[in-house]
């Protein structure tokens, strides 16, 4: 190399200052990315822990288990009194005192104390024996739900330090509760009623369940699935494969993209105005909720379906057309099966989003219905008034009793289980139908 050149050669293995700066910037960027992921995971763990820890008490309940027999004479005497349920309540108190004495415990208590611990059991006992008079004289075991404050004392929400005496519970009542726990009369069991039951009155949180709301959400999702999937897929196929590129189709595509970003409460107002006030469909029915959520889900399904159709290589279409297939045959026999994993994934994600919506359902009246059970048939499941899981959770969270707040957290756990199941199903279907080319 001539000696008069203005630069000198460097080794390829020698790192200059500019390369060091680039490498340092790359390491910092990777560190920022790792830190962002760690922060996101931290908040996700905190959120999951909060939901689970707050929702677990809703899956257990405190019961008062008492076994006693009622003779025919006691039954006739109680039915002959003016205050019948009061008479049965006195019989219950006597049986409870006898059960404690058999356990070697003797403690005095009156009807007022029992009402603060277990409510008014007289009506439950009277209803049972009137319907089962053949059980008179036999030993019958009753599992009565304890009051919400006793239940809170058992799961740690209510303590002697943070409670104040009220007409609902007094500190002296907790001494009797401890005695009943030691005697095996008061127990904590799994709350199956929360899984299978319906909503209750504002003064009876222990009997509230989310089962009827789960059924309401199920019927709504059936409406959404059988309407949004065929309409959304057909619209996507037409716009992507058959529609000419002009101002009309451009306007349709812009509106679909805008509808995907419209707040859900706007769809609720639309459903209230069109389906209830104009078409006079039954208010608070799953069919109306399903129609509203269908309108909200359609843009998501259309956009995801069009993206799946675009992802299919043009060579698939060209090969089908080259061997003599019509355009319709090329689309439905070759392109659509290859796009099916993305279509199913987008549909299930859209359904999961619709399952968690609350605002549209509140506007059409799908709130909790007290003492409303399961529908009597398939048609009634679509047309009878019912609630849905998000609306039921909102209703519980808005009530004053803290026990309903626990029910709301438990409802969130159930809702998340459904959402996770739907997302897992989307992953399985995508893996099942996915094809590589």
C-alpha positions, 0 to 999 in steps of 0.5 A, spaced: 500 500 500 502 506 498 505 510 504 502 517 502 494 514 503 491 519 508 488 513 512 491 507 515 488 500 515 484 497 521 483 490 523 476 487 522 477 485 529 478 492 532 472 495 535 471 502 533 468 508 538 462 508 533 461 500 533 461 501 541 456 506 541 451 502 537 452 496 541 451 500 548 445 503 545 442 496 543 444 493 550 440 499 553 434 497 548 434 490 550 434 492 557 428 497 557 424 491 553 426 486 559 424 491 564 418 493 560 416 486 560 418 485 567 413 491 570 407 488 565 408 481 569 409 484 575 402 488 575 399 482 572 401 477 578 398 483 582 392 483 579 391 476 579 393 475 586 388 481 588 382 477 584 383 470 587 384 473 594 378 477 594 374 472 590 375 466 594 371 467 600 365 467 595 366 460 594 365 458 601 359 459 606 358 458 613 352 454 615 349 452 622 348 444 622 342 442 627 339 435 627 332 435 631 325 431 630 319 434 630 313 430 633 306 430 630 303 434 636 309 439 636 307 440 628 299 441 630 301 446 636 305 450 632 300 450 626 295 452 631 298 459 633 298 466 630 305 467 629 307 460 626 314 461 624 316 464 631 313 457 634 318 453 629 323 458 631 322 456 638 323 449 637 329 450 633 332 454 639 330 448 643 333 443 639 340 447 638 340 447 646 339 440 646 345 439 641 350 443 645 348 439 652 349 433 648 356 436 647 357 438 654 356 445 653 351 449 656 350 456 654 344 460 654 341 464 648 335 467 646 331 468 639 334 475 638 341 472 638 339 466 634 336 471 629 343 475 628 347 469 627 342 465 623 337 469 621 329 467 622 329 459 621 322 458 622 320 459 615 325 454 612 323 449 618 315 450 617 316 450 609 320 443 609 315 439 614 309 442 611 311 439 604 314 433 608 309 431 613 311 424 613 318 426 616 314 428 622 317 424 628 324 422 624 331 426 625 332 431 620 338 435 619 338 442 617 343 446 614 341 453 615 346 459 612 349 463 617 348 471 616 353 475 612 357 478 618 358 471 621 360 468 615 365 474 614 367 473 622 369 466 619 373 468 613 376 473 617 373 479 614 370 481 620 374 481 627 372 483 634 377 489 633 374 492 627 366 491 628 361 495 632 355 493 635 349 493 631 342 490 630 345 485 625 351 483 630 354 484 637 360 482 640 357 478 645 354 474 639 361 472 637 362 468 644 356 464 642 359 463 635 366 460 637 362 455 642 358 453 636 364 452 632 367 448 637 361 444 638 361 442 630 354 446 629 357 452 625 361 449 619 365 452 613 363 448 606 364 449 599 358 454 596 355 450 591 349 455 591 354 461 588 355 456 582 348 454 581 344 459 584 340 465 582 340 473 585 337 474 592 334 480 595 339 486 598 338 483 605 340 476 603 347 476 600 348 468 603 343 466 598 346 470 592 349 465 586 351 467 579 348 460 576 342 463 572 347 469 570 351 464 567 345 461 563 343 468 561 350 469 558 350 462 555 344 464 551 346 471 549 353 468 546 349 463 542 345 468 539 352 472 537 355 466 535 350 464 530 349 471 527 356 474 527 360 468 524 356 467 518 354 475 517 361 477 518 365 471 514 360 473 508 361 480 508 369 479 509 369 474 503 365 479 499 369 485 500 376 481 500 374 477 494 369 480 490 367 487 491 370 492 486 375 497 488 370 504 488 368 509 493 362 505 495 367 499 498 372 504 500 366 508 504 364 501 507 371 499 509 372 506 513 365 505 516 367 498 519 374 500 521 370 506 525 365 501 528 370 497 531 373 503 535 366 506 537 364 505 545 360 499 547 355 504 550 353 507 543 351 500 541 347 499 547 343 506 546 342 503 539 339 496 541 335 500 546 332 505 541 331 499 535 330 493 538 326 495 544 323 501 543 321 500 535 321 493 534 318 491 541 322 485 543 322 483 550 326 487 554 332 484 558 332 478 554 338 474 552 336 475 545 336 482 545 342 482 549 345 477 543 343 482 538 346 488 541 353 484 542 352 482 535 352 489 532 358 490 537 362 484 535 361 484 527 367 489 526 372 485 530 370 479 526 370 482 519 377 485 520 380 479 523 377 475 517 379 479 512 386 479 515 386 471 514 384 471 507 389 476 505 394 472 509 393 466 504 398 466 498 395 469 491 399 462 488 393 458 492 388 462 488 392 462 481 393 454 482 385 453 483 383 458 477 389 455 473 386 448 473 379 450 471 376 452 478 371 458 478 372 463 482 367 461 487 370 454 488 377 457 489 375 461 494 370 456 498 374 450 496 382 452 497 382 459 500 377 459 506 379 452 509 386 455 509 384 462 512 379 458 517 384 458 523 385 465 523 377 466 522 376 462 528 381 465 532 378 472 531 371 469 532 372 467 539 376 473 541 370 477 539 366 473 543 370 473 549 370 481 548 362 481 548 362 476 554 365 481 558 361 487 556 357 491 561 354 497 559 350 495 553 347 490 557 345 495 563 342 500 557 337 494 555 335 492 562 339 486 563 341 487 571 340 482 576 333 479 577 331 477 584 329 470 585 329 469 578 331 461 576 333 458 570 329 458 564 323 453 563 325 451 556 330 453 550 325 458 547 324 461 554 332 461 555 332 466 549 325 470 550 325 470 558 328 476 562 335 474 565 341 477 567 348 476 564 355 475 568 358 482 567 351 485 569 350 481 575 357 483 577 356 490 577 349 489 581 353 486 586 358 491 586 353 497 587 350 494 593 351 496 600 353 490 604 360 488 603 358 480 602 355 482 596 362 485 594 365 478 595 360 475 591 362 480 585 370 478 586 367 471 586 363 473 579 369 476 576 373 469 578 368 465 574 368 470 568 375 470 567 375 462 567 370 463 562 374 468 558 381 463 559 377 457 556 375 461 550 382 463 549 385 456 550 379 454 545 382 459 540 389 457 541 387 449 540 383 450 534 388 455 531 393 449 532 388 444 529 386 447 523 393 451 521 396 449 515 403 451 513 405 453 506 
